[in-house]
Amino acid sequence: MFIILMFFPIFLGVSYIITRWLLRIDYGPFSNVLWALRFIGVAVHELSHFTMCIIVGIRPKGIVIRLRSRMTGNVNPSGKVSVDWHNGTFLQAMFICLAPLIFATWLFFWSLSIVFTAHLNPFIRIIAGFFCVSLFLGATPSKPDFRIIGHWFKKNPKYSLYQLTLLVLSGFFMWAVLVYYSIVLPLDLIYYILVEIGYYILKYGFRAIGWAVFKVASFHNPQRSTSPRIKYGQFMARRFKPSKPSKFGKREAPW
């Protein structure tokens, strides 16, 4: 699992080099094969965005995958996922925009294990090998993806850093528990589910601590509890999360 996490930047770098430089070279009769693999990679890329939207609770409005450019008609695989961002947060935007890298890395290791499984049909192993190549051709998040991440971080930097801190703490906490008790998970996916559970435990745990501190302070200074400027709900909303979409008649994001 940690090897895969460390492989993320390597996969990103190799995919970026391939898509930004090597794809611009004319390979003659092999170009059609390369563009076909590129189309599969783009399909995985857009489906990763779409799937992650559903996982993190952001409603996707639609998905488009094209083989040819709408402007020139030439073969140039591309795609787009329309997302309803009105109630999103930085953490949701980060997972959605980095979804192609996350999914492609896991699919690459799964396909590679098929390639090196000797008892499988050689034809299946060859297909898995080509699929590995296609993943490199579509794993790189696009420039708009990175711009969206930056936009949502700048929209509320304090809350964005708060979310990142909770995510890192929950990941470290769950890893420490598994190591201390020598727990071996049957699937690595369970670890990420545990990290999500830990995220919410820390999130609402900190809120409970803040609520307790506020009540103790109010008990020792009753005049503070009557001040509209320091009501606990308002204080927590400003400090720990962005303006509630419910105030504008919109559904609040679960993150």
N, C-alpha and C positions, 0 to 999 in steps of 0.2 A: 504493500500500500504506500509506504513512504518512498519507495523507489519510483513509483508512478508519480507521486507528487513532485519529486525532484526532476522527473522527466518532462514536466510541463514546460519549463523555459526552453529546454533543448528542442522539444517538439515544435514549439512556437518559432524558434530561430530557424530551424531547418525548413519549416513550412513557409516562412516569410521569404527566405532566399529563393526557394523553388518558384513561388507564385510571382515574385517581383522581378526576377532576373531570368531564370531558366525557361520560363514559359514564353518569353519574348523571342526565343530562338526558333528558327524554322527547322524542323526535323524531317522535312520531306514527307515520305509516305507514312512515317510513324506519327505525324502530327495529329491525324484523325483519331488514333488510339489514345494519344495524350489528351485530346479534347474530350473524348468520351469518359476517360477517367476523371478529368476535371469536372465534368457534369455531375458525376456520382458524388464527388467531393463537395460540390456546391449544394447538392440536394441534402447531404448529411449536415452541412453547415446550417442551412435554413431550417431543417427539421429539428436541429438541436436548439435553435432559438425558440421555435414554436413549443417544443416540449418543455423547456425550462420555464417559459411563461406560465404554463399550466401548473408546474411544480411549485413555483414561488407565489402563485396567486395573482398574477397579472393577466388580464384578459387579452389574448391575441385577436386582432380583428380579421386577419387574413394572411395567406402565404402565397407567394408567387415564385416559381422557378422557371427560368428560361434557358434554352439552349442557344438561341441566336439573339443578337442585339436588336432591339426595336428600332434603333436609328439607322444602322447600316445593313442589317440582315445577315451579317457575317456570323460564323460560329464563335460565340463568346459567352459561355455559361455564366449566368448571373441569377440573383434572386433577392427577395425582400420579404420581411415579415413585418406587417403593420401591427403596432402595439398601442394599447390604450394606457398611457402613462399617467393619467390624471391623479391617481392615488398611489403612485409608486414611491419607493425609497431608494437610497443609494445602494444598499445591499442587494435589493431585487435587481436593479439595473446592472450591477456588477456581474451577478450570476447569469443573467440573461445574455449580456454581451459577450461574456467569456464561455458561454455554453458550447460553442463549436470546438474550442480547445479542450474542454473537459470531456465531452462525449467522444471526440476523435481520439484522444489519448487512450481512453478505456477500450474503445473499439479496436484500436491499433494493437494493443497487447492481446486482446481476445483473438483477433485474426492471426497474429503472429504465433500464438499457441497452436492454432490449427495448421499453420504452415509447417511447423516442426513436429507435428504428430504423425509418426511414421505409419500407423495402421489405417489412417484415413485414405479415402480414394484420392489418387494424385490429381484428378481434375478439380476436386473440391479444394485441395491445397493450393493449386495454381490460382483459382478464383480468389481465395483468401489473400494470396500474395498481391494480386492486382488491386484488391480492395485496400490493402495497406498503403499502396502508392496513391490511390485516390484520396485517402484520408489526408495525406500530406498536402495534396493539392487544394484542399478546402478547409483546413483546420484553422488558418490564420483569421482572427477577428479583423474586420475591416476598419478603416479609419473612422467611419461614422460610429462604429461600436465603441471605440476608445473615446470619441468625443462625447457620447452619451454618458459614459462613466464619469468623465470629468465634469460634465454639466450637473449631474445629480450630486456629485461630491461638493461642488461649489454652492449648490442651492442651500445646503445646510451642513457646513463643515463639521460643526460640533457633534451633531447627531450622527453624521457619517463616521466620524472617528469613534464615537460611542458604539456603533454597530460593529465596526471592525474589532474593537477591543473585546466586545462580548464574544465574537466569533473565535478570536484567538484564544481567549481564556477557556471557552467551552471545549475547543479542540484539545488544548493542553490538559485540561482537567480529565476528560474522558480517556485520553491516552495514558495519563498517570494511573488512573483507576484500573485500566486493563493490564498495564504492566505490573502494578503492585499485586494484583490478585491473580496474575498469570492466566488471564482469560484469553482464549483463542476463539475468534469469531469465525463461523463457517463461511460467511460472505463479508467481503470488505465493505459492501454497501451498508451493512448494519452499523458500521462505525460512523458513517455520515449521518445516519438516522439518529444515533446517540448524540452526535455533536449538535444536531438541531434541537433535540430534547434539552441538552445542557444549555443551549443558547436561551431558551425560554425560561429555564430554571433560574439562570443568572439574571435575566431581564426582570422577571417579576420578583425575584429575591431582592434585587437592589431597590425596586419600587417599594417593597414591603419595609425594607430598612429605612428608606427615606420617609415613608409614612409614619413609622415608629418614632423617628427622630423629630419629625414635625409635631407629633402628638405630645412628646415629652417637653419640647420647647414651648408649646402652647399651654401646657399644664403649669409650667413655672412662670409664664408670662401671658396671662389670659388676654391682654389687650392685643397681642400679635395675632391671635386666632380670629379676631374680628376685623382685621385689616383686609380690605378686598385685594390689596396688591400682593399679599403673600399667602393667599389661599393655597392649600396643598395641591389641588388639582391644577390650578394655573401654573404654579411653580414647576411641577413635574412636566407639564406640557411644553413649557418653554425650554426646559433643560434637556429632556430625554427624547422628545419626538417632535416632528414638525406639526404645523397646524392641522387639526383634525379635518379630514374631508367631509365628515358628517355635518360640520357647521355649514357647508355649502350644499348640503343635500346629496352627498356622494358617499359611496361605500368606503369604509376605511380599510387600508391595506393591513394584512395580518402581520407584516414584518415591522 
